[in-house]
Amino acid sequence: MSAVKPVDATERRKCVLTMCKKRFSCNFKALAILAAIALGACGDGDGDGDGDGDDQVEFSDAELATIATLSPLPAPPPDTTNKYADSEAAAHLGRLLFWDKTADGHVLVGTDFDSQVCNGVDDCDYRPGETGPWNDQGGTPLAFGPTGSDQESGCQGCHGGVWGHDVRETAFWPLSLGAKWTSRNTPAIVDSVYYICWDLDCHADSMWQQALAAWESGTQQNGTRIQIAKLIFDKYRTEYQTMVGDDGETVIDGNMVDIGAYGLTHWRGNGSKVPPSNVTWVDEWNDLNADQQYVIERIAVNAGKAIAAYERTLTSRDAPFDLWVAGDREAISVSAQRGLKLFLGKANCVSCHSGPAFTDNKFYNAGAPQGYANSGVHHDVSVDDGLYLGLGKVLKGRWNQESSWSDDPTGQGKDVLDWFRQLEAEGGCDDSVSQLCTSTSVTNKGKWRTPILRNIAETGPYFHNGSAETLKEVVEFYNTPPTDNSNGHSGQLDAQFSTPLNLTGAEVDDIVAFMETLTGVPPEHFSPVGVR
């Protein structure tokens, strides 16, 4: 055997990286230290090694240290505002509720025709309040039924895809349709536990508040807390009791039976979830006494916390990128490795898409277009102000983390709401939504939360309104950002997004190739098992 020639520090680092890429389990956090160690037999010093590393991208020590912060995905962060957050019984009930289709109100925009299909622009250009629509695949209805019918969608209606995304959204119809049209595309549920607030504008400060808000949203599920309690009372009483245990405040006891006989049964006495034309659910609610209202709302809140417990379990791991970081040199392509280097450097995507979930949980105005690429066949929506609108909702939220419904209103709940108040003080909020707005600033207009990039290749379309069909369109948008407000975006573009990235076409493709490696293994239990 020939003598091993000494290698300099640069060659040592290259050697350690090559070793890591040969399916060794390497700790990238220690790589900079390892690279400085004198390796007695790491190649012959001429840079050839064994030849296997010639097609691999080289990363600096600083880049490797950053890569170490991006994987693996850790356990979900705690939620002290939800005492059922990590309860298996709660997650089981939450799974049943998530997939149950019977807790929603009636359809406001539906398919009120039998044979009409989209044969052209004029046939498909429906607007909120009109009937329709059909999609561009030859007549599959996107709505949940005729106008006025029971919606029969549940949470899964808009979160039914593999990743908890809306599979009905396409380049043709990029917005979500619940009880009626929304102005946004549906965020994915899988891995959403790593956000610090929910929905694209942060109008919910907990997963359980988001579930409740969607239930009572006239746009989304068009349901009520009375319906939720009725659903528990009728179908899931046993699972609910198992979840709450012997907590006398929240059990379904004789008082609940009285409510069932008075309010809930009467409300559905006509055999439908649609109340009689002269009665609204608010009328029914106001007819209940304070004790009855409390029991119904407590059950509804606990139902929201059960759904949150279920959604906390919906995480995806072992993406090709994770396997590569763990030492599998063949897990991602060289193009993806080049894309990662651009992601960390020239494109600087990591400045916002940081951490193992690839989000800093902050808000920016990147000038996302308000219009649609296929605007001739999409219904119109007004300009969406993003965080400026969401902050007003969360600060006045009936079920926010600082409310009496929170299990930790003065701890984690207060910390989160304090942050939102700071955001409001700096950039304002919509005082037509909340009287809690104090700042006269409007700089929060057009700001949106940084999205998680895990599984991003499978959850298009992109931007808050689905105005980009592909990831390539997204990268190209950031490569040549808008210099004015000609695309109709709300607010003022943040300075860091105003400079072109000067990426070549090949570099754009490489970044897309990297993002495609962030798709992990979908959770097997994201399915409607056990729903009655």
N, C-alpha and C positions, 0 to 999 in steps of 0.2 A: 504494500500500500504506500502510495506516495505521501510525502509529508504535507500536512495541511498548511497552506499559506495564511498568514494573518490577514484579517479584513478590517477595513476602517469602519467608522461608526455608521456611515451611510449604508454600506453593504450589510452590516449587521441588522439594521432595521429592515432592509429588503428581505433578508433571510427569514426573520421572524414572521414577517407578513406572509411570505411564501408558505412557511410551515402552517400558519393558521388557515391558509386556503386549501390545504391538503387534508381536509376533514378532521384536523385536530381541533379539540375544543379549546379555544383561545379566549382569554379575558382581555378584551381590547383596552380596558382601563389600565391594565398593567403593561400594555405593549410598549409604551415609551420607556418604561424602566427596563423591560426585557431587551429592547433594542440597544441599550447602552452596555449590556453585559457582553463580555468577550466570549463569543461562541467558538469553541475549538474546532468544529467541523461543519461549517455552513457554506458549502461551495468551495470553489478553488480560487475565489477572489477575482475571477475574470468577468463576473456578471452573468455567466451562462447558467450556473446552478445545474439542475437536472433537465432544464429546458421547459419544465411545466409552467413556470411563472412568466414566460415571455408574453402570453396573451392576457395577462392580468393588469389592471390599472393600479398605478402606484399612488398611495395616499400618504400625506405628511403625518407626522406625529400629532399635530393639532387637529387634523381632519379625523384621525383615528380616535382621538379623545372625544370628539363630538359624536362620531358614530356610536361610541359606547353609550351615549345618553339616549339613543334612539331605539334601543332594543335590549332586552325583551320587554314585552308589555307586562307591567306589574299587576298585582291584585287591585281590584277597584278601590278607590279611596273611601274612607268611612263616611257614613251619613248619620250623624247623631240626631238630626231632626226627625228621623224615621226610626222608631224603636223596633220596627219589624224589618229593617233593611236587609238583614242577613238571616232572616228566619226562613227555613225550608218550607214551613207550613204557609207562610205568607207568599213565598214565591210560587208555590203550587196554586194557591187561590188566584194570584195575579196572572198566572198562565191561563187559567180558565176564563178569567174576565177579559184578558187581552184578546182572546180568540172568539169570545161569545159575540154573536151578531145582534143580540136582542136588547141592548141597552141604549140604542140610539133613537133619536127622534125621527121626524118625517123628512122626506126628500123635498128640497126646495127648487132644485134644478134637476130635472130627470129626463128620461127617454119616454116621451109621450107619443111616440109613433111606432108603427110596426115594421115598416119596410124601407123607410128612407135611409139611404146611406150617403156617405160623403163622396159625391161625384165631382165636386169642384169647390172653389173658394166660397161661393155664395151659400152652398148647402151646409158648410161646416163652420161658418163664422158666427157661433153662438156667443151671446154675452150674458152676464149674470142676470137672472130673472127670466131668461128665455129657456125653452126646453131644448133637449139635446144633451150631449152631442154623440157622435160616433167617431171612432178613431180612423186613422188612415190605412188600416189593414183590411178593410173590406166589410165593415159593418159590425164590429164588436162594440157593444155599448160601454161607455166609460162611467155612466151614472149608475146609481145603485137601485134604480127602479123609476117608475113614473112619478111625476110630481105629486106630493101629498101622501105617497105610500110610506110604509115603514122602511127606514133606511137599510136595516139588516146588513150593516157593515162592520161594526165594532172597531177596535183599534186596528185590527188587521186589514180593514178595508183600504186604508192608505199606507199601511206598513206591512204588506203581505208578501213582499219579495224575500229572497234568501237572506238579504241583509237588513230586513225591516224597512225597505224603501217601497215607493209606490211604483209597481210594475206597469201601471197604466200610463205613466209619464213618458213621453217620447219627444223628439224634436218637433213633432206635429202638435202635440198637446203637452207642453212642458210644466204646466201648473197642476196642482192637485185639486181634485173635485171631491168634496165631502157632501154635506147636505146641499151646498152650493159651491160655486167656484171660489177658490182662495186666490191670493195674489202671489203665492210662493210655491216652489216645488218642495216635496216632502223630504225632510232629513232622514237618514237611516237610523234605525234603533240600535243595531249591533255596534258595540263599543262606545255608545253615547254616554255611558256612565262616566267617562273621563272628561266630560264637559263640566264647567262650573256653573253654567246656567243653560236653559233649554229653549229651543226654537232659535231660529237664525238671528232674531233681534233681542234675545235674552228676556223675553217677557215672563218667563217662569224661572224661579230660582231653585227649584228642586224637581226631581223626576216625578214625585208624587203630585206636586202642584200642576205640572204639565199635563198629567193624566186627567186631573179634575178639570182643568181649563179646556182641554179638548172635548171632554164629555159635554160641558155646558156651552161650548161655542156654537152659535147659530150657524157658523160657516162650516165647521168641521163635523161633529157628531150630532149636534142639535138635540142633545139630551138634557136631563136634569138630575139633580141629586135625589129626587124622589124616585126616578126610574132606577137609579143605581141601587138604592136601598131596597126597592121592590125586587130587583134581580137577585140580590143576596137573599132576601126573605123567601123568595119562591124556589130558588134553585141551589143556592150554595150555603145554606144555613150551617150545615155540618162543617164544611171547610172553614167558614168564618169563625165558628166557635173554637175550632182547633187552633186557628191562628191567634185569637185574642186570649185564649186560656180562661183563667178565672178572673180576669179583669172586669169587675162588675159594671164599670162605666160603659163598656162597649159591647156587652153581650146582647144577644137578641132574646129578650124575655117577654113577659106578658105585656109590657108597655108597647113593645114592637108589634105584638099581635093586635093590640088596640089600634095602632096606627095603620096596620094593614087593613083592618076592617073599616076604618074611617077614610083616611086620605088615599092610601095607595090603591086599594081595591076600587074605590070610587073613581079614581083618576083613569083607571083602565077598564072601567065598567062597560064601555061601549065596544070592548073586544079589540081595541086598537091603542097604539101608543100616541095616536093623534087625539088630543083632547077635544071635547065638543066645541063647536064653533064659538060658543059664547063663554068658554072657560079657558083660561090659560093656566099653566103650571104655577105661575106666580100667585094667581087667585087661590089655587089649592094650598099653596105654601102659606099664604097669609091667613088662611082659615085654621091652620094648625096652631096649637098653643106652644109656648116657648119650650116646654119639656119635649114635646113631640118633634119640634124642629131640631132640637139639639140631638136627639137620638138618630134621626134621619141623617143629619149632616155628619155626625160622628161615624156612622156606618159608611157613608160615602167617602169621607176622608180616609178611613182605614182601607177602603177598597182601592183608593188611589195609591196608598202606601204599599198595598199588596202588589199592584201592577209595577210599582217602582222596584220592589224586591225582585220581581221576575226579570225586569229589564236589566237589573244589575248583573244578572247571571249571563247575559247575552254578550259575551266577549269572543273575539276571534284571535287565535294565536297561530304560531308556526307558519307565518308568511315566508315566501322564499327569501326575503330580505333578512328575516330573523334567523333562518337557517344559515345564511351566508355569514352573518355576524358571529354565529356560534361555531363557524369553522368549515362549513361546506363550501369549498371553492367553486363548485359547479352549480350552486343553487340559483345564481343570477347570472345573466349574460354580461359580456364585456360592455355591450351598449348600455345596459343598466348601471354598470359600475361607472362608466363615463358620466351617465346621467346623475348618479349620486355625487360625483365630484363637482359637477355643475350646480347641483342642488345646494351643496355646502359652500361653493365659492362664487363663481361668476354670476349665477342667477340669484344666489343668496336667499333661496326659498326658506332655508332653515331659520332665518331671523324671525319668522312668524310660525312656521310649521316645525316647532321644536318639541323635544321630549318624545317619549315612546309612543304617544298617541298622535304625534305630528300636529299639535296645536299648542299655542301659548295661551289659549283661552282669553285673548284680548280682542279688541275691536278696531277695525280700520275702514277707511273709505278708500278703496282701491279703484273707484270709478266703474264698478260693475255696471254694464249697460242696463237701462230700464226697459228697453224695447226687446223685440224678439227677432231672431234670425229669419223666421218664417212669418213675419208680422201680418201678411195678407190673410192668414187663416187662423189667427189667434184672437180671442176676445181681448178687449182693451182693459187695462187696469191703470189706476192712478199711480203717480210716483210714490215709491215706498221709502219712507224715511228711516227704516231700520232701527238702530239702537235708540234714536230719538223718540220713537214711538214705543218701543219695548220697555224702556225704563219707567215711563209713566204707568204702565200696566203692572210691572212687578212691584213698584214702590207702594202702590195702593192695593195690591193683591189681597183678596180675602183670605187666601191660604198660603201667603208667603211664609218664609222660614222664621219670621219674627212674630207671626200671629200666634194666637192661643192654641191653634191646631198643631203647631210644631212641637216636637218632643225635646227641643233644645233651643228655645227662642232667644235666650240671652247668651248663648255660647256660639256655636257654629252659625246659627241663624242670624244673629246680630252681626257677626263678622262679615257675612256675605252681603247683608243689606247695607252695612256701613260702606262697603266697597261700591255698591250701586249708588249710594248717596254721593260718594266722592265723584263718580263718573258724571252724575247729574250736575253737581256743582261746577265741574270743569266744562261740560259740553251741553248742558240743558236737556230738557225732555218736553214732550208734547203736553202743554197744560190743558188742552181740550180733552185729554184722556185722564189726567191726574192733577188734582189741585195741590199735590205735594211738590210740584216743580217750583224751584226757587231761583234757578239761574236764568238769566236772559240770553245766555249763549245758545247758539244753534249749531255748534260744531259737531255734535253727535249725529247730525243728519247724514244719512247715507253710510253710516258705519255698520259693519256686520261682523259677527264673531268669526274668528279664524276656524275654518272647518277641519275636522279630523281627516287625515289622508289615508288612514287604514281602510282598505277595501274600496278606495275611491274609484278604481277603474270599473267597478261593477255597479255603481250607484248614481250614474248620470241620469238626466242632464244636470248641468252645473250652474253656479251662481244662484243667488236667492230666488231668481225667477226662471231658472232653467234656460237662460238665453244662450248658453253654450252647449252644444250637443256632445262634443268630445273633449277629452283631456287635451288634445292637441290644440283645439280652439282656445282653451283656457290659457295654456302656456303662450300661445301666439298673442293673446290679448295682453298679457303682462310684458311680453317682449316689445310691443309697440303700444304703450298706454295712451289713453286719450289725452290730448293737450287742451281740450276745452270740454264744455258740457253738451256737445252735439249729440251724444248718445242718450241724453236724458237722465243721467244718473243724479241722484239726490245729493245735495251738499257739496262740500269742497274736497277735492282729491287730496289725500295725504301726500306730503312731499316725497316720501320714499318710494312712491309708486309712479312718480311722474317722469322718471328717467328711463329711457329705453335700455333693455338688457343687452342688445346687440348680439343675440344668439343667432347662429346660423340655422338653416333648416335641419341639418343633421343633429345639431345640439338640442333643438326642440324635440326631435324624435328620441334622443337619448334620455332626456328628462322624463318624457312620457314612459319610456321603457322602464325607468327606475320606479316610477309611481305604480306601474303595473305589478311590480314585485311586492307590493304592500298588501296584496290580497291574501288573507289567511284562510284557515279552515272554518267554515260556518258552524255555529253552535247547533248540535243535533236536536236539542230540545226546543228549538224555535219552531213549534208546530202545535196544532190544536188538540193534542191528546187529552181526553177526558171531558171535553166540553159537552154539556148536555143541552 
